[in-house]
């Protein structure tokens, strides 16, 4: 699971608990202006996630770490898809973050500054 904090200039995505070891990351710091959108779309979660590296994938249980798909680098940290959001990025190492958060609606509002 990911905890999101907002500073004056950045969003800090903190990887929680054992997910740090599975994802091979403990934190991502993204400038606010590099976050293009945040939303939920369960269709994106279906099927092949891409080539893993480095990361962990246990089918139907957990996807965590870096995945490469269609010339995109995507960071995954998902165990429960009902709490998953997709964050589109620009000018970053990753093109997308596909992450599990405690409250998807609150996370989307925080990241996009839009009420749902």
SVG drawing of the C-alpha trace seen along z (x, -y; Angstrom):
<svg xmlns="http://www.w3.org/2000/svg" viewBox="-18 -25 33 41">
<polyline fill="none" stroke="black" stroke-width="0.4" points="0.0,0.0 1.1,-3.6 0.7,-6.6 0.6,-10.0 1.8,-13.2 1.7,-16.6 4.4,-19.3 4.5,-22.7 6.2,-21.4 6.0,-17.6 3.8,-14.6 5.6,-12.0 4.5,-8.4 5.6,-6.3 5.6,-2.5 4.4,-0.9 5.5,2.2 6.7,5.3 5.7,3.7 9.1,1.9 10.9,5.2 8.5,6.5 8.6,3.2 12.3,2.6 11.4,-1.0 10.5,-2.9 9.5,-6.3 8.8,-8.2 9.0,-12.0 7.1,-13.6 6.9,-17.3 3.2,-18.4 3.3,-19.7 4.4,-16.2 1.2,-14.6 -1.1,-14.7 -4.1,-12.8 -5.3,-10.3 -8.3,-8.0 -9.6,-4.5 -10.0,-2.1 -10.2,1.6 -9.9,2.5 -6.2,1.4 -5.5,3.8 -6.6,6.9 -4.2,8.9 -0.4,8.8 1.3,6.1 4.5,6.1 8.1,7.3 9.0,7.2 12.2,5.8 12.9,5.3 9.8,6.3 7.5,9.0 4.6,10.6 2.4,13.3 -0.6,13.9 -4.0,12.9 -2.2,11.7 0.4,9.0 2.2,6.8 4.9,4.6 7.9,2.8 8.9,1.8 7.2,3.2 7.9,2.4 5.1,2.5 4.6,0.9 7.8,-1.2 6.5,-2.5 8.0,-2.1 5.2,-1.6 5.5,-1.4 3.0,1.0 2.1,1.6 -1.2,3.4 -2.6,6.2 -6.3,5.2 -7.6,3.8 -10.7,2.2 -8.3,-0.4 -6.2,-0.9 -5.6,-4.2 -3.7,-5.0 -1.5,-8.1 -0.4,-9.4 2.9,-11.2 4.9,-13.4 8.7,-14.1 9.4,-11.3 11.2,-8.0 7.8,-6.3 5.0,-7.1 2.4,-5.7 2.0,-4.7 -0.6,-1.9 -0.9,-1.9 -3.1,-0.7 -4.1,-3.5 -6.3,-3.4 -8.9,-5.7 -9.0,-6.0 -11.4,-9.0 -9.3,-11.0 -6.1,-10.2 -7.6,-11.3 -8.9,-14.5 -5.4,-15.2 -3.6,-14.5 -5.9,-16.3 -7.4,-18.9 -10.9,-18.0 -13.9,-16.9 -15.4,-13.6"/>
</svg>
